[in-house]
């Protein structure tokens, strides 16, 4: 895997968007399975920074927005 391919996988795994399975449960991004443990750690750190930036701009993170949208219908 080259550096660009790795970058794409990390960005895909770090996104707040999560697919749901046929029963409505959140499913891990497919990119997650393609990452080594140390790369998953990098994704986690990126998610922390991203959520903090989202809260600074929008007042809440993308994760919170998704939860509120799901609760509110």
The first five atom37 places (N, CA, C, CB, O) and aatype in JSON, in Angstrom:
{
  "aatype": [20, 20, 20, 20, 20, 20, 20, 20, 20, 20, 20, 20, 20, 20, 20, 20, 20, 20, 20, 20, 20, 20, 20, 20, 20, 20, 20, 20, 20, 20, 20, 20, 20, 20, 20, 20, 20, 20, 20, 20, 20, 20, 20, 20, 20, 20, 20, 20, 20, 20, 20, 20, 20, 20, 20, 20, 20, 20, 20, 20, 20, 20, 20, 20, 20, 20, 20, 20, 20, 20, 20, 20, 20],
  "atom_mask": [
    [1, 1, 1, 1, 1],
    [1, 1, 1, 1, 1],
    [1, 1, 1, 1, 1],
    [1, 1, 1, 1, 1],
    [1, 1, 1, 1, 1],
    [1, 1, 1, 1, 1],
    [1, 1, 1, 1, 1],
    [1, 1, 1, 1, 1],
    [1, 1, 1, 1, 1],
    [1, 1, 1, 1, 1],
    [1, 1, 1, 1, 1],
    [1, 1, 1, 1, 1],
    [1, 1, 1, 1, 1],
    [1, 1, 1, 1, 1],
    [1, 1, 1, 1, 1],
    [1, 1, 1, 1, 1],
    [1, 1, 1, 1, 1],
    [1, 1, 1, 1, 1],
    [1, 1, 1, 1, 1],
    [1, 1, 1, 1, 1],
    [1, 1, 1, 1, 1],
    [1, 1, 1, 1, 1],
    [1, 1, 1, 1, 1],
    [1, 1, 1, 1, 1],
    [1, 1, 1, 1, 1],
    [1, 1, 1, 1, 1],
    [1, 1, 1, 1, 1],
    [1, 1, 1, 1, 1],
    [1, 1, 1, 1, 1],
    [1, 1, 1, 1, 1],
    [1, 1, 1, 1, 1],
    [1, 1, 1, 1, 1],
    [1, 1, 1, 1, 1],
    [1, 1, 1, 1, 1],
    [1, 1, 1, 1, 1],
    [1, 1, 1, 1, 1],
    [1, 1, 1, 1, 1],
    [1, 1, 1, 1, 1],
    [1, 1, 1, 1, 1],
    [1, 1, 1, 1, 1],
    [1, 1, 1, 1, 1],
    [1, 1, 1, 1, 1],
    [1, 1, 1, 1, 1],
    [1, 1, 1, 1, 1],
    [1, 1, 1, 1, 1],
    [1, 1, 1, 1, 1],
    [1, 1, 1, 1, 1],
    [1, 1, 1, 1, 1],
    [1, 1, 1, 1, 1],
    [1, 1, 1, 1, 1],
    [1, 1, 1, 1, 1],
    [1, 1, 1, 1, 1],
    [1, 1, 1, 1, 1],
    [1, 1, 1, 1, 1],
    [1, 1, 1, 1, 1],
    [1, 1, 1, 1, 1],
    [1, 1, 1, 1, 1],
    [1, 1, 1, 1, 1],
    [1, 1, 1, 1, 1],
    [1, 1, 1, 1, 1],
    [1, 1, 1, 1, 1],
    [1, 1, 1, 1, 1],
    [1, 1, 1, 1, 1],
    [1, 1, 1, 1, 1],
    [1, 1, 1, 1, 1],
    [1, 1, 1, 1, 1],
    [1, 1, 1, 1, 1],
    [1, 1, 1, 1, 1],
    [1, 1, 1, 1, 1],
    [1, 1, 1, 1, 1],
    [1, 1, 1, 1, 1],
    [1, 1, 1, 1, 1],
    [1, 1, 1, 1, 1]
  ],
  "atom_positions": [
    [[0.86, -1.17, 0.0], [0.0, 0.0, 0.0], [0.91, 1.24, 0.0], [-0.98, 0.0, 1.24], [1.83, 1.35, 0.81]],
    [[0.63, 2.15, -0.92], [1.45, 3.35, -0.95], [0.89, 4.4, 0.03], [1.51, 3.93, -2.38], [-0.16, 4.21, 0.63]],
    [[1.61, 5.49, 0.17], [1.25, 6.5, 1.16], [-0.11, 7.14, 0.86], [2.31, 7.58, 1.21], [-0.88, 7.41, 1.79]],
    [[-0.41, 7.37, -0.4], [-1.71, 7.97, -0.76], [-2.86, 7.03, -0.44], [-1.73, 8.33, -2.25], [-3.9, 7.47, 0.07]],
    [[-2.69, 5.74, -0.73], [-3.73, 4.76, -0.41], [-3.97, 4.69, 1.09], [-3.35, 3.36, -0.95], [-5.11, 4.6, 1.54]],
    [[-2.89, 4.73, 1.86], [-3.01, 4.72, 3.32], [-3.74, 5.97, 3.81], [-1.62, 4.63, 3.97], [-4.59, 5.89, 4.69]],
    [[-3.4, 7.11, 3.23], [-4.05, 8.37, 3.61], [-5.56, 8.3, 3.36], [-3.44, 9.54, 2.82], [-6.35, 8.77, 4.19]],
    [[-5.96, 7.72, 2.24], [-7.39, 7.58, 1.91], [-8.09, 6.67, 2.92], [-7.56, 7.03, 0.47], [-9.2, 6.96, 3.36]],
    [[-7.44, 5.56, 3.28], [-8.03, 4.65, 4.27], [-8.19, 5.32, 5.62], [-7.17, 3.39, 4.4], [-9.22, 5.17, 6.28]],
    [[-7.17, 6.05, 6.05], [-7.22, 6.72, 7.35], [-8.35, 7.75, 7.36], [-5.86, 7.41, 7.66], [-9.11, 7.82, 8.32]],
    [[-8.46, 8.54, 6.31], [-9.54, 9.54, 6.24], [-10.92, 8.88, 6.24], [-9.38, 10.4, 4.98], [-11.84, 9.36, 6.9]],
    [[-11.06, 7.78, 5.51], [-12.34, 7.07, 5.47], [-12.71, 6.52, 6.85], [-12.29, 5.93, 4.44], [-13.87, 6.58, 7.25]],
    [[-11.74, 5.98, 7.56], [-11.99, 5.41, 8.88], [-12.23, 6.48, 9.92], [-10.83, 4.53, 9.3], [-12.94, 6.24, 10.9]],
    [[-11.66, 7.66, 9.74], [-11.78, 8.73, 10.73], [-13.08, 9.52, 10.61], [-10.61, 9.68, 10.6], [-13.44, 10.26, 11.52]],
    [[-13.76, 9.37, 9.51], [-15.0, 10.12, 9.28], [-16.04, 9.83, 10.36], [-15.57, 9.78, 7.89], [-16.09, 8.73, 10.92]],
    [[-16.86, 10.82, 10.64], [-17.94, 10.62, 11.61], [-19.09, 9.81, 11.01], [-18.47, 11.97, 12.11], [-19.93, 9.28, 11.75]],
    [[-19.13, 9.72, 9.69], [-20.21, 8.98, 9.02], [-20.03, 7.48, 9.26], [-20.22, 9.29, 7.49], [-18.93, 6.94, 9.1]],
    [[-21.09, 6.81, 9.62], [-21.06, 5.36, 9.82], [-22.24, 4.73, 9.09], [-21.1, 4.99, 11.34], [-23.38, 5.18, 9.23]],
    [[-21.95, 3.71, 8.34], [-23.01, 2.94, 7.69], [-23.74, 2.12, 8.75], [-22.42, 2.0, 6.57], [-23.22, 1.92, 9.85]],
    [[-24.92, 1.68, 8.41], [-25.68, 0.81, 9.31], [-25.92, -0.52, 8.62], [-27.03, 1.47, 9.73], [-26.05, -0.58, 7.4]],
    [[-25.99, -1.57, 9.43], [-26.27, -2.89, 8.85], [-27.78, -3.03, 8.63], [-25.73, -4.03, 9.77], [-28.54, -2.1, 8.88]],
    [[-28.2, -4.19, 8.18], [-29.62, -4.39, 7.86], [-30.53, -4.31, 9.08], [-29.81, -5.73, 7.19], [-31.75, -4.16, 8.95]],
    [[-29.94, -4.4, 10.28], [-30.74, -4.29, 11.51], [-30.64, -2.89, 12.13], [-30.29, -5.33, 12.52], [-31.17, -2.64, 13.21]],
    [[-29.95, -1.99, 11.44], [-29.84, -0.63, 11.93], [-28.67, -0.36, 12.86], [-31.08, -0.28, 12.62], [-28.52, 0.75, 13.36]],
    [[-27.84, -1.37, 13.09], [-26.68, -1.18, 13.98], [-25.55, -0.51, 13.21], [-26.21, -2.54, 14.56], [-25.37, -0.72, 12.01]],
    [[-24.79, 0.31, 13.94], [-23.64, 0.95, 13.32], [-22.61, -0.11, 12.93], [-23.02, 1.98, 14.28], [-22.35, -1.05, 13.67]],
    [[-22.04, 0.07, 11.76], [-21.02, -0.86, 11.27], [-19.7, -0.11, 11.14], [-21.44, -1.48, 9.9], [-19.68, 1.04, 10.71]],
    [[-18.6, -0.75, 11.51], [-17.31, -0.07, 11.36], [-17.03, 0.17, 9.88], [-16.17, -0.91, 12.0], [-17.46, -0.6, 9.02]],
    [[-16.32, 1.25, 9.59], [-16.0, 1.52, 8.19], [-15.15, 0.39, 7.62], [-15.28, 2.88, 8.05], [-14.28, -0.13, 8.32]],
    [[-15.37, -0.01, 6.38], [-14.58, -1.09, 5.77], [-13.08, -0.8, 5.82], [-15.02, -1.3, 4.33], [-12.27, -1.72, 5.93]],
    [[-12.71, 0.47, 5.75], [-11.29, 0.84, 5.78], [-10.63, 0.4, 7.08], [-11.12, 2.35, 5.59], [-9.43, 0.12, 7.1]],
    [[-11.39, 0.33, 8.16], [-10.85, -0.03, 9.47], [-10.16, -1.39, 9.42], [-11.96, -0.04, 10.52], [-9.1, -1.58, 10.02]],
    [[-10.75, -2.33, 8.72], [-10.21, -3.69, 8.64], [-8.9, -3.75, 7.87], [-11.21, -4.61, 8.01], [-8.12, -4.68, 8.03]],
    [[-8.67, -2.76, 7.03], [-7.46, -2.74, 6.21], [-6.28, -2.06, 6.88], [-7.74, -2.06, 4.91], [-5.19, -2.01, 6.32]],
    [[-6.5, -1.54, 8.08], [-5.44, -0.82, 8.78], [-4.76, -1.7, 9.83], [-6.02, 0.42, 9.45], [-5.39, -2.53, 10.48]],
    [[-3.47, -1.5, 9.97], [-2.69, -2.18, 11.01], [-3.01, -1.52, 12.36], [-1.14, -2.13, 10.7], [-3.51, -0.39, 12.38]],
    [[-2.72, -2.19, 13.47], [-3.04, -1.62, 14.79], [-2.46, -0.22, 15.01], [-2.52, -2.53, 15.87], [-3.15, 0.64, 15.56]],
    [[-1.24, 0.03, 14.59], [-0.66, 1.37, 14.8], [-1.35, 2.41, 13.92], [0.87, 1.35, 14.5], [-1.43, 3.58, 14.28]],
    [[-1.86, 1.99, 12.78], [-2.6, 2.9, 11.91], [-3.98, 3.19, 12.51], [-2.74, 2.31, 10.49], [-4.49, 4.3, 12.37]],
    [[-4.56, 2.22, 13.16], [-5.84, 2.44, 13.85], [-5.67, 3.43, 14.99], [-6.42, 1.11, 14.38], [-6.56, 4.23, 15.27]],
    [[-4.53, 3.37, 15.66], [-4.22, 4.33, 16.72], [-4.13, 5.74, 16.12], [-2.89, 3.96, 17.44], [-4.6, 6.7, 16.73]],
    [[-3.54, 5.87, 14.95], [-3.46, 7.16, 14.27], [-4.85, 7.66, 13.92], [-2.58, 7.06, 13.0], [-5.13, 8.86, 14.03]],
    [[-5.73, 6.77, 13.49], [-7.12, 7.15, 13.18], [-7.8, 7.68, 14.44], [-7.91, 5.93, 12.61], [-8.49, 8.69, 14.4]],
    [[-7.61, 6.99, 15.54], [-8.22, 7.43, 16.8], [-7.75, 8.84, 17.17], [-7.86, 6.43, 17.94], [-8.56, 9.69, 17.53]],
    [[-6.44, 9.09, 17.06], [-5.92, 10.42, 17.39], [-6.49, 11.47, 16.43], [-4.37, 10.42, 17.33], [-6.82, 12.58, 16.85]],
    [[-6.6, 11.13, 15.16], [-7.18, 12.05, 14.18], [-8.65, 12.33, 14.51], [-7.06, 11.47, 12.76], [-9.1, 13.47, 14.38]],
    [[-9.39, 11.32, 14.92], [-10.79, 11.52, 15.3], [-10.91, 12.48, 16.47], [-11.45, 10.18, 15.65], [-11.81, 13.32, 16.49]],
    [[-10.03, 12.37, 17.44], [-10.07, 13.28, 18.59], [-9.88, 14.73, 18.15], [-8.99, 12.91, 19.61], [-10.61, 15.61, 18.59]],
    [[-8.91, 14.96, 17.28], [-8.64, 16.31, 16.78], [-9.81, 16.81, 15.93], [-7.33, 16.34, 15.96], [-10.24, 17.95, 16.08]],
    [[-10.32, 15.96, 15.07], [-11.42, 16.34, 14.19], [-12.66, 16.71, 14.98], [-11.73, 15.21, 13.21], [-13.3, 17.72, 14.7]],
    [[-13.01, 15.89, 15.97], [-14.21, 16.18, 16.78], [-14.04, 17.49, 17.54], [-14.49, 15.02, 17.76], [-14.99, 18.25, 17.7]],
    [[-12.83, 17.75, 18.02], [-12.57, 19.0, 18.74], [-12.75, 20.2, 17.8], [-11.13, 18.99, 19.34], [-13.32, 21.21, 18.18]],
    [[-12.27, 20.06, 16.57], [-12.43, 21.14, 15.58], [-13.9, 21.33, 15.23], [-11.61, 20.84, 14.3], [-14.36, 22.47, 15.09]],
    [[-14.64, 20.24, 15.08], [-16.07, 20.34, 14.78], [-16.8, 21.09, 15.89], [-16.69, 18.94, 14.59], [-17.65, 21.94, 15.63]],
    [[-16.46, 20.75, 17.14], [-17.11, 21.43, 18.27], [-16.79, 22.92, 18.28], [-16.68, 20.79, 19.6], [-17.64, 23.74, 18.62]],
    [[-15.56, 23.28, 17.91], [-15.16, 24.69, 17.89], [-15.93, 25.46, 16.82], [-13.65, 24.81, 17.64], [-16.29, 26.62, 17.04]],
    [[-16.18, 24.83, 15.69], [-16.86, 25.5, 14.58], [-18.38, 25.47, 14.73], [-16.46, 24.87, 13.26], [-19.05, 26.49, 14.58]],
    [[-18.92, 24.28, 15.03], [-20.37, 24.09, 15.01], [-21.0, 24.05, 16.41], [-20.71, 22.83, 14.29], [-22.22, 24.05, 16.53]],
    [[-20.19, 24.01, 17.43], [-20.74, 23.92, 18.79], [-20.92, 22.5, 19.27], [-22.04, 24.64, 18.86], [-20.97, 22.25, 20.48]],
    [[-21.03, 21.57, 18.33], [-21.13, 20.14, 18.65], [-20.34, 19.36, 17.59], [-22.64, 19.66, 18.71], [-20.09, 19.87, 16.5]],
    [[-19.97, 18.15, 17.93], [-19.23, 17.33, 16.97], [-20.19, 16.69, 15.96], [-18.42, 16.24, 17.7], [-21.4, 16.67, 16.17]],
    [[-19.63, 16.18, 14.88], [-20.42, 15.46, 13.88], [-21.11, 14.26, 14.49], [-19.55, 15.02, 12.72], [-22.22, 13.9, 14.09]],
    [[-20.45, 13.63, 15.44], [-21.04, 12.47, 16.12], [-22.29, 12.89, 16.88], [-20.01, 11.82, 17.07], [-23.32, 12.22, 16.81]],
    [[-22.19, 13.99, 17.61], [-23.35, 14.49, 18.37], [-24.47, 14.89, 17.4], [-22.95, 15.7, 19.25], [-25.63, 14.6, 17.66]],
    [[-24.12, 15.54, 16.3], [-25.13, 15.92, 15.32], [-25.85, 14.68, 14.77], [-24.48, 16.7, 14.17], [-27.07, 14.7, 14.6]],
    [[-25.09, 13.62, 14.5], [-25.7, 12.39, 13.97], [-26.63, 11.75, 14.99], [-24.61, 11.38, 13.57], [-27.72, 11.28, 14.64]],
    [[-26.22, 11.74, 16.25], [-27.07, 11.17, 17.3], [-28.34, 11.98, 17.45], [-26.3, 11.11, 18.65], [-29.43, 11.42, 17.53]],
    [[-28.21, 13.3, 17.5], [-29.39, 14.15, 17.65], [-30.34, 14.01, 16.46], [-28.96, 15.62, 17.8], [-31.56, 14.01, 16.63]],
    [[-29.8, 13.88, 15.26], [-30.64, 13.7, 14.08], [-31.38, 12.36, 14.17], [-29.78, 13.76, 12.79], [-32.55, 12.28, 13.79]],
    [[-30.72, 11.35, 14.66], [-31.35, 10.02, 14.77], [-32.46, 10.04, 15.82], [-30.29, 8.94, 15.12], [-33.52, 9.46, 15.61]],
    [[-32.21, 10.71, 16.94], [-33.22, 10.8, 18.0], [-34.4, 11.64, 17.54], [-32.6, 11.4, 19.28], [-35.56, 11.29, 17.8]],
    [[-34.1, 12.75, 16.86], [-35.14, 13.69, 16.44], [-35.94, 13.21, 15.24], [-34.53, 15.01, 16.13], [-36.95, 13.81, 14.89]],
    [[-35.48, 12.14, 14.6], [-36.23, 11.63, 13.46], [-35.62, 12.07, 12.23], [-37.65, 12.06, 13.48], [-36.11, 11.75, 11.14]]
  ]
}
